[in-house]
Amino acid sequence: MAISGINPVSASGVSQLAQLWQQQVISGSFGAQGAGQTSGVGAASTAAGVDAAASVRSADFADAVGRGLEEVSQLDQTAKGKAVEAATGDLTEIHDYVIAATEAQTATELTTTVRNKALEAFNEIMRMQL
């Protein structure tokens, strides 16, 4: 799945994806669309309370996703820095690069797996009949 203008491999692409995700979650693109369809006087205030609580949870989730993606980006930047140091001969301990590269690779694989599972869950929800 490609998003135009965003390179998911680069560190800036990861940041852009995190910002895009936060904007979608906060703007309510993934929010509950049927929350306000209940009837009754108390239902309107309950729906408003549910919407407010959902908004807080969405913002918290978006922040957590954003922080996680920033951490993955930081690990990638560290690994790239160590690779440059190794290539220029400035890195004295080669195992530092190996560890940084492995951490970045593992974090990227985990992030990709979580994204794929989230997309599968979203697609499954969209296939549900009402």
N, C-alpha and C positions, 0 to 999 in steps of 0.2 A: 504494500500500500504506500504510494508516494504522495507527498503533499508538495504542491508546486512551490518553488522558492526556498525549500528547506532541505538541506543536506543532512540526513540523519546520522551520517558517519562522522561528521566533524563535530567538534566541541560546541561551536556556535549553533549548529543544527540542533543539538540536544537542548540547549538553552531556549532556542526558538520553539521547539516542541513543548517544553515545559510551560512557556508563556502562553502558547496557543491553548494548551490543555486548561490552564488556570482561567483564561478568558472564557472558554466554553463552559466550564463548571460554574464560574461565578455569574455569568450572564444567564444561566438557567437553560442552556441548550440541551442539557441532559437531565433537567429537573422533572419532577412529577407533573404531568400535564393535566391530570384529572383531579388534582387535590381540591380544587374549589368547586366541584360539581355536586356537593352534598347539599341537602335542603335543611331549613330550620334556622332559627335565630342564633342559637348557640353554635351552629355549624360554621358560620362565617368567621367567628372569632377563633374557633378551633382550627379552621383551615389556615387562618392567618398565623396562628401560633405554630402550626406544623410547617408552614412555608418558612417562617423565621428560623425554626430549628433546623430545617433541611438546608437553609442557606448557610447557617453556621457550620454544619457538618460538611457541606460541599466546600466551603472555604478552607476548613481544616484539612480535608482530604486533598484539595488542590495544593495547599501549602506542603503537605507531606510528600506528594508526588513531585512537586517542584524541587523540594530539598533533596529528595532521592536522586533526581536527574542531575542536579548540580553536583552532588557527590560523585556520581558516575563520571561527569564531565571533568571534575577535579582529578580523579584517578587517571583518566585518560591523558590529561595535561601533564601530570607527574611522570607517567610512563613515556610520553613523548620527550619530555625534558631529559630523562635518564638516557633515552636512546640517542639523543643529540650529544650528551656528555660522553657516552660510550663511543660514538662515531668519531668524536674529536680527540679522544684520548684523555679527557678530563675526569672520567669516572674511574676511580681506583678499585672499587669493589663491584665487579660485574654482577654479583648476585643481587645487588640493589635494583638493577635494571630488570633482572628476571622476575623478582618479586613484584615490582611495580607493574610490569607488563601482564603478569598472571592475574594480579588483582583487578586491573582494568578489563582484561578479557572476561574474567568471571563475572564482574559487575555488569558488563555489557550483555553477556549471555543471559543473566538473571533478569535484567530489565526487558530484554526482548521476549523472554518467556512469559513474564508477567503481562506485558502488553498483548501478546498473542492470546493468553487466557482471558484477559479483559475483553478483547474483541470477540472471542468465541462466546463469552457470556452475553455480551450486548447483542450479538446476532441471534442467539438463542431466545433472548427476551423479545426481540423484534419479530420472531417467528411465532410467538405464542398467540393463540386466538383468544379474543375477549369473550 
